[in-house]
Amino acid sequence: MGKPPVVNSPPPTPRATTGRSFSVAPWVGEGQGEKIILYGPPGMGKTTLASMAPDPVFIGCDDGGRKIKNPKTGQPVVAVQGIATFGDVRQVLQSDVFEDHQTVVLDTVTMLQHWALPWMFATIKHEKGGTVNSIEGYGYGKGYRHLFDLMHLILTDCDRLVRTGKNVILIAQASAVPEKNTSGEDYLKDGPDLHHATNTSVRKDYISWSDHVLRVTWEGATIEDRKITPVKGRCVNVHPDATFESKSRTLPPDTDTVTFSGPTDDSIWQFLFGGAS
């Protein structure tokens, strides 16, 4: 009989030697803030609603908030001054300017994404070393990956604030984009107006990050024979259906909508913050 074959055992897996100690405890996020996306079409009252969140400070990427007053106090919204570029937004998110406030409102991340493009062209060179002046200038798909990475940096900045107990509200416009349907034809799905593609979806990244995705929409609107009923009432969707993005990690699953019956209706904040509005 011949000798049995030699079997080489795999080398032992090296153990981490960071010197850190770890423990197990309830995963409750005690003392941390809420991560919120608030989206809807223009003119639906998103900024007005955000102005009634607990002690908000706005980062204005457009000038819509300059005409808005808190409908419960009659006072103008409070905003960080001097914001003009994507880099400014990152710098202020990393600063201590919000130390004495409870909520940071970025209005809007849709506009911030537009600001990200010139910042990207100025700071990220083509792989061959040259500069570009359009997102397609980086080559097939590469510019959209850069955009995804830049916009994700905003979430890391926001996470730092959330860990210190600040609430973060990211306001976005609404946009319907094709939703992949593995069981049939693709269809349109409403959600935050952020770049969406299969491998570089800023929209999906932001939705995954958030604790709550709140959609401001018409209350009781129905469509028949391709015509929508003329309604004026509004509401906030807090859980989704197949046609729109929405979610809440804390509100009951049987609560599909929360009222937004008038400018002073802050019911959604009463639910989320226990009456601290």
C-alpha positions as a Markdown table, in Angstrom:
| # | Residue | x | y | z |
|---|---|---|---|---|
| 1 | Met | 0.0 | 0.0 | 0.0 |
| 2 | Gly | 1.2 | 3.5 | -0.8 |
| 3 | Lys | 1.5 | 6.3 | 1.7 |
| 4 | Pro | -1.6 | 8.3 | 2.4 |
| 5 | Pro | -1.7 | 11.7 | 0.7 |
| 6 | Val | -0.4 | 14.6 | 2.7 |
| 7 | Val | -3.2 | 17.1 | 3.6 |
| 8 | Asn | -2.1 | 20.6 | 4.3 |
| 9 | Ser | -4.2 | 22.2 | 7.0 |
| 10 | Pro | -5.1 | 25.9 | 6.4 |
| 11 | Pro | -3.1 | 28.3 | 8.5 |
| 12 | Pro | -4.9 | 29.5 | 11.6 |
| 13 | Thr | -7.0 | 32.6 | 11.2 |
| 14 | Pro | -5.1 | 35.5 | 12.8 |
| 15 | Arg | -6.9 | 37.2 | 15.7 |
| 16 | Ala | -7.4 | 40.9 | 15.9 |
| 17 | Thr | -4.9 | 42.7 | 18.1 |
| 18 | Thr | -6.4 | 46.1 | 18.4 |
| 19 | Gly | -6.3 | 46.2 | 22.2 |
| 20 | Arg | -10.0 | 47.3 | 22.3 |
| 21 | Ser | -12.5 | 45.7 | 24.7 |
| 22 | Phe | -16.1 | 44.9 | 23.7 |
| 23 | Ser | -19.3 | 44.2 | 25.6 |
| 24 | Val | -22.9 | 43.2 | 24.8 |
| 25 | Ala | -25.8 | 45.4 | 25.7 |
| 26 | Pro | -29.4 | 46.3 | 24.5 |
| 27 | Trp | -29.2 | 48.0 | 21.1 |
| 28 | Val | -31.5 | 51.0 | 21.8 |
| 29 | Gly | -29.6 | 54.1 | 20.6 |
| 30 | Glu | -30.1 | 55.8 | 23.9 |
| 31 | Gly | -29.4 | 59.5 | 23.7 |
| 32 | Gln | -29.2 | 59.6 | 19.9 |
| 33 | Gly | -31.3 | 61.6 | 17.5 |
| 34 | Glu | -33.7 | 60.7 | 14.7 |
| 35 | Lys | -32.7 | 60.4 | 11.0 |
| 36 | Ile | -35.5 | 61.7 | 8.9 |
| 37 | Ile | -36.1 | 62.2 | 5.2 |
| 38 | Leu | -39.1 | 64.5 | 4.4 |
| 39 | Tyr | -40.0 | 64.6 | 0.7 |
| 40 | Gly | -42.9 | 65.7 | -1.6 |
| 41 | Pro | -43.6 | 68.0 | -4.5 |
| 42 | Pro | -42.8 | 71.7 | -4.4 |
| 43 | Gly | -45.3 | 73.8 | -2.5 |
| 44 | Met | -46.6 | 71.0 | -0.2 |
| 45 | Gly | -45.4 | 72.6 | 3.0 |
| 46 | Lys | -42.2 | 70.6 | 3.7 |
| 47 | Thr | -40.2 | 73.5 | 5.0 |
| 48 | Thr | -43.2 | 74.7 | 7.0 |
| 49 | Leu | -43.6 | 71.3 | 8.6 |
| 50 | Ala | -39.8 | 71.0 | 9.3 |
| 51 | Ser | -39.9 | 74.5 | 11.0 |
| 52 | Met | -42.2 | 73.0 | 13.7 |
| 53 | Ala | -39.7 | 70.2 | 14.6 |
| 54 | Pro | -37.9 | 70.5 | 17.9 |
| 55 | Asp | -35.7 | 73.6 | 17.9 |
| 56 | Pro | -34.6 | 73.4 | 14.2 |
| 57 | Val | -31.6 | 75.1 | 12.5 |
| 58 | Phe | -31.8 | 75.1 | 8.7 |
| 59 | Ile | -29.0 | 74.7 | 6.2 |
| 60 | Gly | -30.5 | 76.3 | 3.1 |
| 61 | Cys | -29.3 | 75.0 | -0.2 |
| 62 | Asp | -32.0 | 77.0 | -2.0 |
| 63 | Asp | -33.7 | 80.2 | -0.9 |
| 64 | Gly | -37.2 | 78.8 | -0.3 |
| 65 | Gly | -36.9 | 79.0 | 3.5 |
| 66 | Arg | -36.4 | 82.8 | 3.5 |
| 67 | Lys | -40.2 | 83.3 | 3.0 |
| 68 | Ile | -41.2 | 80.7 | 5.7 |
| 69 | Lys | -42.2 | 81.4 | 9.3 |
| 70 | Asn | -43.0 | 78.9 | 12.0 |
| 71 | Pro | -46.8 | 78.9 | 11.8 |
| 72 | Lys | -47.1 | 78.3 | 15.5 |
| 73 | Thr | -44.8 | 81.1 | 16.6 |
| 74 | Gly | -44.9 | 83.5 | 13.7 |
| 75 | Gln | -41.1 | 83.7 | 13.8 |
| 76 | Pro | -38.8 | 83.2 | 10.8 |
| 77 | Val | -36.8 | 80.0 | 10.6 |
| 78 | Val | -33.3 | 80.1 | 11.9 |
| 79 | Ala | -30.6 | 79.2 | 9.3 |
| 80 | Val | -26.8 | 79.0 | 9.1 |
| 81 | Gln | -25.5 | 82.0 | 7.2 |
| 82 | Gly | -22.8 | 81.9 | 4.5 |
| 83 | Ile | -23.6 | 78.5 | 2.9 |
| 84 | Ala | -22.8 | 78.5 | -0.9 |
| 85 | Thr | -21.1 | 75.3 | -1.9 |
| 86 | Phe | -21.1 | 71.5 | -1.2 |
| 87 | Gly | -17.9 | 72.0 | 0.7 |
| 88 | Asp | -19.5 | 74.6 | 2.9 |
| 89 | Val | -22.3 | 72.2 | 3.8 |
| 90 | Arg | -19.8 | 69.5 | 4.8 |
| 91 | Gln | -17.8 | 72.0 | 6.9 |
| 92 | Val | -20.8 | 73.3 | 8.8 |
| 93 | Leu | -22.1 | 69.7 | 9.5 |
| 94 | Gln | -18.7 | 69.0 | 11.1 |
| 95 | Ser | -18.7 | 72.2 | 13.1 |
| 96 | Asp | -20.1 | 73.0 | 16.6 |
| 97 | Val | -22.7 | 75.5 | 15.3 |
| 98 | Phe | -25.6 | 73.3 | 16.2 |
| 99 | Glu | -24.4 | 72.6 | 19.8 |
| 100 | Asp | -27.3 | 74.6 | 21.4 |
| 101 | His | -30.0 | 73.3 | 19.1 |
| 102 | Gln | -31.9 | 70.0 | 18.8 |
| 103 | Thr | -32.6 | 69.5 | 15.1 |
| 104 | Val | -30.6 | 70.1 | 11.9 |
| 105 | Val | -32.6 | 70.6 | 8.7 |
| 106 | Leu | -30.9 | 70.3 | 5.3 |
| 107 | Asp | -33.2 | 72.0 | 2.8 |
| 108 | Thr | -32.9 | 70.5 | 0.2 |
| 109 | Val | -30.7 | 67.5 | -0.5 |
| 110 | Thr | -32.0 | 67.6 | -4.0 |
| 111 | Met | -30.3 | 70.9 | -4.5 |
| 112 | Leu | -27.3 | 69.8 | -2.6 |
| 113 | Gln | -26.8 | 67.0 | -5.1 |
| 114 | His | -26.7 | 69.7 | -7.8 |
| 115 | Trp | -24.0 | 71.5 | -5.8 |
| 116 | Ala | -22.0 | 68.3 | -5.6 |
| 117 | Leu | -21.3 | 68.3 | -9.3 |
| 118 | Pro | -19.2 | 71.5 | -9.6 |
| 119 | Trp | -17.4 | 70.5 | -6.4 |
| 120 | Met | -16.7 | 67.0 | -7.9 |
| 121 | Phe | -15.3 | 68.5 | -11.1 |
| 122 | Ala | -13.0 | 70.8 | -9.1 |
| 123 | Thr | -11.7 | 68.2 | -6.7 |
| 124 | Ile | -11.8 | 64.8 | -8.4 |
| 125 | Lys | -9.6 | 64.4 | -11.5 |
| 126 | His | -10.0 | 62.0 | -14.3 |
| 127 | Glu | -8.1 | 58.8 | -13.8 |
| 128 | Lys | -5.6 | 60.1 | -16.4 |
| 129 | Gly | -5.0 | 63.2 | -14.4 |
| 130 | Gly | -7.0 | 65.7 | -16.2 |
| 131 | Thr | -10.1 | 67.7 | -15.1 |
| 132 | Val | -13.6 | 67.2 | -16.5 |
| 133 | Asn | -16.5 | 69.6 | -16.8 |
| 134 | Ser | -19.4 | 67.1 | -17.0 |
| 135 | Ile | -20.3 | 63.9 | -15.1 |
| 136 | Glu | -19.9 | 61.9 | -18.3 |
| 137 | Gly | -16.3 | 63.1 | -18.6 |
| 138 | Tyr | -15.0 | 60.6 | -16.2 |
| 139 | Gly | -15.9 | 57.7 | -18.5 |
| 140 | Tyr | -18.7 | 55.2 | -18.5 |
| 141 | Gly | -20.5 | 55.2 | -15.1 |
| 142 | Lys | -17.4 | 56.5 | -13.2 |
| 143 | Gly | -18.8 | 60.0 | -12.6 |
| 144 | Tyr | -22.0 | 58.6 | -11.1 |
| 145 | Arg | -19.9 | 56.5 | -8.7 |
| 146 | His | -18.0 | 59.7 | -7.6 |
| 147 | Leu | -21.4 | 61.4 | -7.1 |
| 148 | Phe | -22.6 | 58.5 | -5.0 |
| 149 | Asp | -19.5 | 58.6 | -2.8 |
| 150 | Leu | -19.7 | 62.4 | -2.4 |
| 151 | Met | -23.3 | 62.3 | -1.3 |
| 152 | His | -22.6 | 59.4 | 1.0 |
| 153 | Leu | -20.1 | 61.6 | 2.9 |
| 154 | Ile | -23.1 | 63.8 | 3.9 |
| 155 | Leu | -24.6 | 60.8 | 5.6 |
| 156 | Thr | -21.4 | 60.2 | 7.6 |
| 157 | Asp | -21.4 | 63.8 | 8.7 |
| 158 | Cys | -25.1 | 63.5 | 9.7 |
| 159 | Asp | -24.4 | 60.3 | 11.7 |
| 160 | Arg | -21.9 | 62.2 | 13.8 |
| 161 | Leu | -24.6 | 64.7 | 14.7 |
| 162 | Val | -27.2 | 61.9 | 15.4 |
| 163 | Arg | -24.8 | 60.2 | 17.8 |
| 164 | Thr | -24.5 | 63.5 | 19.8 |
| 165 | Gly | -28.3 | 63.5 | 20.2 |
| 166 | Lys | -29.2 | 65.9 | 17.3 |
| 167 | Asn | -32.2 | 65.1 | 15.0 |
| 168 | Val | -31.4 | 65.4 | 11.3 |
| 169 | Ile | -34.1 | 66.2 | 8.7 |
| 170 | Leu | -33.2 | 65.9 | 5.1 |
| 171 | Ile | -35.8 | 67.6 | 2.9 |
| 172 | Ala | -36.0 | 66.5 | -0.7 |
| 173 | Gln | -38.3 | 67.1 | -3.7 |
| 174 | Ala | -40.2 | 64.2 | -5.1 |
| 175 | Ser | -39.5 | 62.2 | -8.2 |
| 176 | Ala | -41.0 | 59.1 | -9.8 |
| 177 | Val | -38.3 | 56.7 | -11.1 |
| 178 | Pro | -38.6 | 53.2 | -12.7 |
| 179 | Glu | -38.7 | 50.4 | -10.1 |
| 180 | Lys | -37.3 | 47.0 | -11.1 |
| 181 | Asn | -39.9 | 44.3 | -11.0 |
| 182 | Thr | -38.5 | 40.8 | -11.2 |
| 183 | Ser | -42.0 | 39.3 | -11.6 |
| 184 | Gly | -43.2 | 41.5 | -14.4 |
| 185 | Glu | -42.9 | 44.9 | -16.0 |
| 186 | Asp | -41.1 | 47.7 | -14.3 |
| 187 | Tyr | -43.2 | 50.5 | -13.0 |
| 188 | Leu | -42.8 | 54.1 | -11.6 |
| 189 | Lys | -42.2 | 54.6 | -7.9 |
| 190 | Asp | -42.4 | 58.0 | -6.1 |
| 191 | Gly | -39.5 | 58.9 | -3.8 |
| 192 | Pro | -36.9 | 61.5 | -2.9 |
| 193 | Asp | -35.5 | 63.3 | -6.0 |
| 194 | Leu | -31.9 | 61.9 | -5.8 |
| 195 | His | -29.8 | 60.1 | -8.4 |
| 196 | His | -31.0 | 56.5 | -8.9 |
| 197 | Ala | -29.3 | 53.8 | -10.9 |
| 198 | Thr | -28.9 | 50.1 | -10.3 |
| 199 | Asn | -25.4 | 50.3 | -8.9 |
| 200 | Thr | -25.1 | 53.9 | -7.8 |
| 201 | Ser | -28.5 | 54.9 | -6.2 |
| 202 | Val | -28.0 | 57.9 | -4.0 |
| 203 | Arg | -31.8 | 57.6 | -3.4 |
| 204 | Lys | -31.6 | 54.0 | -2.1 |
| 205 | Asp | -28.6 | 54.9 | 0.0 |
| 206 | Tyr | -30.4 | 57.7 | 1.8 |
| 207 | Ile | -33.5 | 55.7 | 2.3 |
| 208 | Ser | -31.5 | 52.9 | 3.8 |
| 209 | Trp | -29.7 | 55.3 | 6.1 |
| 210 | Ser | -32.9 | 56.9 | 7.5 |
| 211 | Asp | -35.0 | 56.0 | 10.5 |
| 212 | His | -38.1 | 57.6 | 8.9 |
| 213 | Val | -39.0 | 58.5 | 5.3 |
| 214 | Leu | -42.0 | 60.8 | 5.4 |
| 215 | Arg | -43.9 | 61.6 | 2.2 |
| 216 | Val | -46.1 | 64.8 | 2.2 |
| 217 | Thr | -48.9 | 64.1 | -0.3 |
| 218 | Trp | -52.6 | 64.8 | -1.0 |
| 219 | Glu | -55.1 | 63.2 | 1.4 |
| 220 | Gly | -57.8 | 61.1 | -0.2 |
| 221 | Ala | -56.8 | 61.7 | -3.8 |
| 222 | Thr | -58.0 | 59.0 | -6.1 |
| 223 | Ile | -57.5 | 58.4 | -9.8 |
| 224 | Glu | -60.2 | 57.2 | -12.1 |
| 225 | Asp | -60.1 | 57.2 | -16.0 |
| 226 | Arg | -56.6 | 58.7 | -15.7 |
| 227 | Lys | -58.1 | 61.8 | -13.8 |
| 228 | Ile | -57.3 | 62.7 | -10.3 |
| 229 | Thr | -59.9 | 63.9 | -7.9 |
| 230 | Pro | -59.5 | 67.6 | -7.0 |
| 231 | Val | -58.6 | 67.6 | -3.3 |
| 232 | Lys | -56.9 | 70.1 | -1.0 |
| 233 | Gly | -56.2 | 68.1 | 2.2 |
| 234 | Arg | -52.7 | 66.9 | 2.9 |
| 235 | Cys | -51.2 | 64.1 | 4.9 |
| 236 | Val | -47.9 | 62.4 | 5.7 |
| 237 | Asn | -47.3 | 58.8 | 4.6 |
| 238 | Val | -45.2 | 57.0 | 7.1 |
| 239 | His | -45.3 | 53.5 | 5.6 |
| 240 | Pro | -45.0 | 52.5 | 1.9 |
| 241 | Asp | -47.0 | 50.7 | -0.7 |
| 242 | Ala | -45.7 | 49.5 | -4.0 |
| 243 | Thr | -46.0 | 52.9 | -5.6 |
| 244 | Phe | -44.0 | 55.1 | -3.2 |
| 245 | Glu | -41.1 | 55.1 | -0.8 |
| 246 | Ser | -41.8 | 55.6 | 2.9 |
| 247 | Lys | -40.9 | 54.0 | 6.2 |
| 248 | Ser | -40.7 | 54.4 | 10.0 |
| 249 | Arg | -38.7 | 52.3 | 12.4 |
| 250 | Thr | -40.8 | 53.3 | 15.4 |
| 251 | Leu | -44.3 | 54.2 | 14.3 |
| 252 | Pro | -46.8 | 51.3 | 14.3 |
| 253 | Pro | -47.1 | 49.4 | 11.1 |
| 254 | Asp | -50.9 | 49.9 | 11.0 |
| 255 | Thr | -50.4 | 53.7 | 10.9 |
| 256 | Asp | -50.2 | 54.4 | 7.2 |
| 257 | Thr | -50.7 | 58.2 | 7.4 |
| 258 | Val | -50.5 | 61.0 | 9.8 |
| 259 | Thr | -52.6 | 64.2 | 9.4 |
| 260 | Phe | -51.2 | 67.4 | 8.0 |
| 261 | Ser | -54.5 | 69.2 | 8.0 |
| 262 | Gly | -53.2 | 72.8 | 8.2 |
| 263 | Pro | -50.0 | 74.8 | 8.5 |
| 264 | Thr | -50.0 | 74.4 | 12.3 |
| 265 | Asp | -50.6 | 70.7 | 12.3 |
| 266 | Asp | -47.4 | 69.2 | 13.7 |
| 267 | Ser | -48.9 | 65.8 | 14.5 |
| 268 | Ile | -46.0 | 63.9 | 12.9 |
| 269 | Trp | -43.6 | 65.5 | 15.3 |
| 270 | Gln | -45.9 | 64.8 | 18.2 |
| 271 | Phe | -45.8 | 61.1 | 17.3 |
| 272 | Leu | -42.0 | 61.0 | 16.7 |
| 273 | Phe | -40.9 | 63.1 | 19.6 |
| 274 | Gly | -43.6 | 62.5 | 22.2 |
| 275 | Gly | -45.0 | 66.0 | 22.1 |
| 276 | Ala | -41.7 | 67.8 | 22.1 |
| 277 | Ser | -42.2 | 70.2 | 19.2 |
